[in-house]
Amino acid sequence: MERDAFASDISRTIWDLRYRQPGERCIENSWDRVAHALAAVEPRPGDWEVRFREVLEGFRFLPGGRVLAGAGTDRIVTLFNCFVMGRIEDSMDGIFDALKEGALTMQQGGGVGYDFSTLRPSGTPARHSGTIASGPVSFMRIWDAMCATILSTGARRGAMMATLRVDHPDIETFVDAKREAGELTRFNLSVLVGDDFMEAVANDAEWPLVFPAEAMQDAEGERLERHWPGFDAPVACRVVRRLSARRLWDRIMRATYEHAEPGVLFVDRINRANNLWYRECISATNPCGEIPLPPYGACDLGSINLTRFVRDPFTPVARLDLEAVARMAAVAVRMLDDVIDVSRFPLDAQAEQARGTRRIGLGLTGLADALIMLGLHYDTDEAREQAATAMRTITHAAYRASVDLASEKGAFPFLEREEYVGGEFIRSLPADIRDGISRHGIRNSHLTAIAPTGTISLLADNVSSGLEPVFRFTFTRQVIERDGRRASHPISDHAWRLWQEGHAGQHLPDAFVQADELDPEAHLAMQAALQPYVDSAISKTINVPEDMPFERFEAIYRRAHALGLKGCTTFRPNPVTGAVLEVAETATPCCDIEREGD
């Protein structure tokens, strides 16, 4: 009799609906398929198939959902979760070419991110055609409708990110775009905020809203030079108008406070810390924000499930087996690197970018549950130190593995060693890694990211998602079944259930804490503890109580910037978006507050 790998009905249901392929009788069959497919590009496929299969066993390593669903099948799908699309040219041809590329990408299962800053502000005459621009937000509605159409075909639910520069003349319209229920529901929105804007806010200075002068019919008047997407050097921009930086910041914060969007991306920090700082200027991310990407960049994601590496849980000698975590990270890097060679790509430009950088995003999940099993309260220095140690272990092991892969298979094609080793993040790595890169190169330009893992964490016995605290120890969740009906599933947290199995009736230790019992500062502090060991970014939703005063809420974002984070996203229950996890799995718009990336 086959052993059942699932400890809960919800896990089996998620496998059956999202990842199971025809003929597969159990999750072990799915693991066999994935291991075989990825090992096929190895020089010794049989050996690596065994190794890959071992790390998948017991949900110890969780490749991104697109890998689990698509690897080893004959379906025309991509194994990459998400893409940032190319620059949107400011013309009708350019706009609809970009729309087509997005549709083709979503049709194959990839989410998309766009920077809409290249589109002229509303009411602006074009310099050559004389037509009047309707502005970025009006065109975003076309993307929103396209995403809904893709959804109606039965494809994987779409996901989109839209970004806009904080100095774009339509920034206020963008900020307020989702104030009404049902508006742009298939987008996540984020404002690109630079250090100069945060300084202007602090100094209560005026802030210029600008656009490249060459695109404006009326190009006379005050000009400023700005780095603008699509230009290789600073470009002359016409000042359209000025407003108070502090009032604009307050408007962004009020919108976020009242309906959870837009998020904020600290774009200067993103670009300063980019390993490919010498060839990329990033102005967008994937839909959940953990991978800032250049045009046509892609995210190749996987997460190490920390709960499987806790030894002697709930005892005074509980510990995290860091040596085993490091070994797991090394194999995971090789698996994710092989995904690049196995995957299809909706567009040639995406294939060129992925193969040129060989970017991957290895992260962790189950952190909060692992901390509980170790007896550590999420909001303690000890918990943050343990989390940072785990992420540092993963990152250093991943970089060493990538250097070894470069010796064996070659470095990523876009590598320029001297410039790469001089990057801000690379300079923070141990000397042996830096020396290895200088001698042998490195296989992957980026190696780490912490993604939201909503669905794959449910698959893995409902471990806590990413670095998030446990949402609830028990709750009910609705799932859309194949026949379109909604079914309710009782859900219990992995660590809570393990405790109950061995300590029924006993009082829960203090380490058991739910998200709504934590101060927002605890969320922020955990994100800040891990960011130094993540070369891409972290998807994190900071839960905020409904009665938090606005002034304290706004301070979270200033604090995030001061801590050197690459972005900040909060969620406060509100009439527009409701409460966390009120929506049904796979039923509603692409970007619910769980911000799933798989």
N, C-alpha and C positions, 0 to 999 in steps of 0.2 A: 504493500500500500504506500503511495507517495505521501511524503510529509507535506503538510500545508504550511507554506511560508508566511501566510497572512494570519495575523493575530486579531484582525477586526474585519467586519463586513465592508466598511468603507474602503479599506485598502484593496480588497478584492474587486470591488465595484469600479474603483478608479482604474485599476489595471485592465479590467474588461472593457471599459468604455474608451480609454485613452491610448493604451499601449499594446494591448493584445492583438496579435495578428492571426489570420485564419490558420487553423491547424494547431495552434498553441493551446495545450491543455493546462499549463501551469506557468507561473512566473519564471521558473527555471528554464522553460523553453525559450522565453523571451531573452533571458540572460545568455543562453547558448547562441541565439541568433545574433545578438549585438556583438558578443566576443568574437564570433567567427567572422562577421563582416569587417570589423575594425582590424583584426589581425591579418586580413587578406593582403594588406599592403606592406606587411613586414617581411624582412628577408627570411625569417624562419617562422612562417605563419602558425605552425602547429604548436611551437613552444609558447608564442605570445598569446595564442588563443587560450591556453591553459591559464596563463597569468592573468589575463583580462577577466576570464570567467571567475577566478578566485576572488578578485576584488569586488565584483558585483554581488557575490554570494552574501546573503543576509543583509542586503541594502547597505553595505559598508561604503561603497562609492556609488553616487547617483549621477550618471551623466544627464545632461539636459534632456528635457522631455522630447525634443525633436529627434535626438539620438535614439532614445528608447522606442519611439514610435516608428522611426523610419529606417534605421540601419538594418541592412540585410533584407529589405523588401524590394519589390519591383515597382513601388509607387514613385511617381515623379514628384518628389518632395525634397526639400533641403534639410540637412541635419543641423543647421544653424538656427538658433532661436530667433535672433533679431538682427536687423541691419540698420545702419544709418544710410540714407539714400543720397544721391548726388545733389549738387547745387541746383536749386530751382532757378532757371533762367527767367528773367523778367520780361517775358513775352507770352502770348497765347500759345505759340508752339512749344515753348519751353515748359510752361506750366502743365500742359496736357501730356507732354512727353514724360514729365516727372510723375504725373498721376498714373500713367500707364505702367511705368516701372514699379510703382508701389503696388498696383493691382497684381501684376505678375508675381511679385515677391510674396504678397500675402496669399495668393492662390497656392503657392508651394509650401505654405505654413510658416513663413517668416513674419515677425513683426517689423515695423518700420519707424524710423525717426527722421524728422525733417527740421531744418532751420528755415523758417519763413522770412528771415530778415532781408533776403535779397529782393523781396517784392516791394514795389513802390507803395508809399502810404496812400491811403484813400483820398480821393479828391485831387490827386496830382496829375497834371497833364504830362503825357510822355513827350520827350524832347523831339522825336522824329515823327511819330504817327499822330500826335495831338489828341489821342484818346485819353479818357479820364480813368485813372486807376480806381478800382473798388477796394483795394487794400488786402493784406494778408488774411485777415479773419474771414472775409467773404469767400476766398478760395479754399480755406480750411473746411468750410461746409461741404464743398464738393468732395474732398477727401473723406469726410465723415460719411457721406452718402455712399461713396464707393466701398468703404469698409462694411457698411450695412449690407450692401449687395453681395459682397464676398461671403459674409456670414450666412446669407440666405441660401447659398449654394450647398451648405453643409460642411464647408471647410472648417479647419481649426479656427476658433474665434480670433478675430484680428486684434492687433494691438498697435497703437500709434503714439508717438511722442511728437509734440510740436514745440519748438523753441522760438523765442524772439529776443533780440537784443534790447536791453533796458534803455538804449538811446534811440531806438526806432520811433519815428513819429506816431505810429499806431500802437504804441505800447499800452496806453490806457484802455483802448478797445480790446486788446488781447487779454489784459488782466481781468477785465469784466466779462469776458466772453461766455463764461459758464455760470453766470449768476442765475440764469433761468433754468429750471429743471428741463432736461431733455436736450439741451444745447451742447453740441460737440461732445456727445457722450462717449465716443469711441477714441477720444484723444486723452492723453495726459498732457498737461501744459506746464512748461517751465520757463522762467525768465532767465536770460543770460546776464548775470550781474558781475561787473568787473570791480577790481579794487578801487578804481577811481570813483565809481559811483558810491561805494560804501564810505569812502572818505568824504565825498560831498554830502552824504546823509549826516555823517558825524559833525560836519562843520556847518550844517544848515545852509549850504550853498545852492546857487542856481545850477540847473542841469540842462545842457543843450540836447535837443532831439534833432537828429541829423540823418541825411541820406546822401549817397554818392552823387556829386554834382553832375557828372556826365549823364546820369539817367533822368535829370530834371530839365524840364523845358525852361523854367525860370531859374537859372543857375547863378544869378547875381546875388549879392549880399554876403553876409559873413560866412567864412569857410573855416573848417577845422580838418586836420588830417586824422584819419582813423584807419585802423586795421579792419577791413570789411570782408566778409566771406566772399570767396571767388576772386580776390585780388591777392597777388603775391607780395605786394608792398603796401605801405600806408597810402590811402587814396584821399583826395580832396573831397570833403563832404560839405554840403550846404546846411547851415543851421536853419531848420524850419521854424522852430520856436524854442523858447526856454521856459522852464517851470522849476518850482522848488523841488530839489532832490528829496527832501524830507517828506513833502506831501505826496510825491510819487511812491516813495517807500511805504508810507502809511496806506496808500491805496492798494499796493500789492499785498501788504500784510492783512488789511481788512478783508480783501477778497479771499485770502487763504483761511483766515479766521472763520469766515462765514460759510464757505463752501469747499474748503479743503484744497483749492487750487487757485493760482498756479504754485508749483514748487519753485525753488530757487537753485540755480546752478552757478557756482562760483567759478566762472569760466577762466579767469586768469590763473587761479590755482590749478585747474585742470590742465592748462597748457604748460605751465611751469614744470609740473611734475610728470609730464608725458615723456615716456622713454624715447619716443620718436619726435622729440621737440624740434629736431633739426630738419624735419621734412613735412610735418603736419601742423595745421592750425585747426583745432577742433571747435565746433560750435553747435554740436548736437550729441545726443546720447541715444541708446536703445530705449524702448518704451518704459523700462523700470528704472533707468538711470545708473545702473552699476557699471556700464561700459561706455565711457565717452569715446566716440569714434570719428574718424575722418570720413569724407564722402565715400560711399560704397563699402565702408568697413562693416565687419560682421562679428557677432559674438558666439563663441564656441565654449559652452558652459558645462561645468560639472562641480559637484559638491561632495566633500567628505563628511560622512555622517558621524559626528563626534560621539554620539551615544554608544556606538559599537566599540569604542576604545576606552570606555570607563571600566576599570577593573575594581572588583569588590564594591559595587555601588551601595550607597546608604549605610556604609560602615565607617568607623574611624580611620580605616586605612584606605579608603577609596582614593583612586588616583587615575590620571589620564595617561595612557600608554603612548608617550610622545614618540618613542622609537618606532612603534607600529604606525603611527600617524605619518611619520616621515617616509617610511617604506611605501605606504599607500599613496602618498603624494607623488612619488617618483613614477609609479606605474600609471597613475592617473594622467600625468603629463604626457606620457607616451600615447595613451589612449586618445586623449583630446587632440594631440598632434596628428594622429592617424585619421581623425574625423575630417580634417582639412582635405586629405587626399581621397577620402571615400565619398565625400558629400557631393551632391549636385548643387548648382548655383542658378538661381533664376536669371541672373544677368552676367555677362562676361566680365563686366567691370568689378562685380563682387568677387568673382573667382580670382581675378588679378590681384585685388587688394588682399584677400585672405591668404593667398599663396605667397604674396610678397612680404607680408609681415608675420604670418603664421601666429597671429594673436590667439591666445586662449584665456579663459577666465576660470581658474580653479579656486574654489572657495570652500566654505564650511556650511553645514546645517546642523540642526539639533543642538545648538550651543546652549540655549536656556535649559533644555532637558538635561544635558550633560552636567551643567553647573548644579542643578538640583540633585542629581545622582552623586555628585561630589560633596554635597552638603553646603554649597555656597549660594548665598542670596545674591540675586542678579545685581542689586545696587550696593555692592561692597567693593572696596579696593582689591580684596582677594579674588573676587570673581573677575574683575577687569584684568587683573594681572594674569590669571589663569587663561582667560580668553586671548589676551595679547600673546602669551607664550604659545598657545595652540596655533594662532595665525602666523606667528613668526616661524614656527617649526614648518608649517606647510609652505610658506613662501621660500624659505631658504632651501628646503629640500627640492622644491619645484625648480628653482633657478639652477641648482647643481645638476639636476636631472637634465635640464635643457642644454646646459653646457656639454654634458656627456653626449646628448643626442646630436649636437652640432659636430662633435668629433666623429660620430658615426655616420650621420646622414647629411651633414652640411648645415651652415647657418642660414637664417632667413635672408632672402635676397636683398631686402632693403637695408641691411645692416651696414652702417659706417662706423667701424669699431671705435675710433677715437672720440667721435661725437657721442656715440651711444654710452660709452663708459663715463663720459663727463656729465651725463644727465643727473638731475637732482635725486631721483629715486635710486638709481644704480649706485651713486656715491654713498648711499646709506647702507649698502649691503656689505657683508663680511669681505675681508681682503681676498680670501681664497676664491670667492665667486668672481670678484672683479678681475683678478688675475687670470682666472679661467676664461673669462670672456675675451680678454685681451689676447690670449694665446690661441684659443680655439673658436672664438665666436660664440653665438648662442642660437639655439634653434627657433626660439619664439620671442617676438619683440616684447610682449607682455604675457604675464603668467597668472595673475591673480585678480579675482573680483569676488564680491559677496553678493549673490543674487537672491531675490525672493524665490522661495522654493515651495510655494503653496501646494501645488499638486503632487510633485514628487515626494514631498514630505508626508502628505497623506498616504501615498503609496507605501512609504516606508514605515508603516505602523503609526502614522500621525505623530512623528517627532516634531518638535518646535521648528519653525521655519527660519532658515538663515541665522542671523544673529538676533532675531526678534525674541522678546520674552514670550512665555506661553500666553496665548490669547485667553483661553478658558480651559480649565481642567476637564469640564464636561459641557457639552452643548449639543444642539441638533442642527444639522446642516441639510439643505435640500440639494439634490442632484437631479439633473435632467437625464432621464433614461433614453434608450434608443427610440422608444415609441413616442417621445416627446412629453411624456408625463413626468411630473415632479415626484420624487420619492424622498422621504425624510430618513436621515440616517443619524442615529445617536453616535456621538463622537466623544472619545476620551483621550486625554493626552498620554503619550507614551510613558513618561516618567511617573505620572500619577498612577497609571494602571500597574506598572511594575511595583510601586510601593504597596498598592492595595493587595497585590497577589501575595506578598510576603509579610504584610503588617496590617491585615484586615482589622478594622475597628480602632486602630491606634491613631493618636493625634498626629496630624501632618507636621513635619518639621518646619522650622521657619524658612528654610530654603524654598519652599513651595510658595511662589508668588505669581500672580497673574498680571497681565499688562496694565489693566486699569488700576492696579494697586501701587503702581510705580510713579514717582514724580517724573515729569518729562526730562528733567536734568539727568536722570538715570539712563534714559534712552540715549541722550546726546553723549554722555560720558562713555558709554559702551562703544558707540560708533567712533568716537575720538580715540579710544584705546586701540582699536584695530586698524584705523586708517594708515598709520605709518608702515604697516606691513602689507598693504594692498596697492599694487601698482596701477590698477584701474580705479574703480570706485566701489561704493557700498550702497546697495538699495536698502533704505531704512525708513520706516514710517514711525514717527514719534506720536504716540497716542496722547491726546490732550483732553482733559476733562471739559465738559461743556461749560462749566462755571468758571473756568480760568479767566482772570481779567485780561483784557486785550494787551495792556502794557507788559504783562509778564509773558504773554504769548509772543509778542514781537521780539522780546529780548532773546528768545530761543534762537532766532535766526542770526542776530548779531553775535551771539555766543558761538554759533556754528562757524561763522566766518572767522572769528578770533581764534578758534581751535584749529584752523587750517583744514576744515572739511571741504569736500568738493561739491557738496550740495546738501540741501535740507528739505525734507518733506514731513509735514505734520498731518494729523487727522483729528478733527474735533467734530463730534456728532452735530449734525445740522439738518434742517428741513430739506435741503436739496439732495444731498447724497445719503442721508439716513445714518445708520450706525454700522459699524464694522460687521461684515459677514451676514448682513441681512439678506443679501442677494443669493440666488441659486448658482451652484457650480455650473459653469459653461453656459449659463442661460442669458446673461445680460451683457451690457456693453463691455468692450475689451478690457477696460482699465479700472476695475473696481479697486477698492482700497487695499485689498490683499496684494495688488501689484504683482501678479504672478508672471514669472518669466518663462514658464515651461509649458 
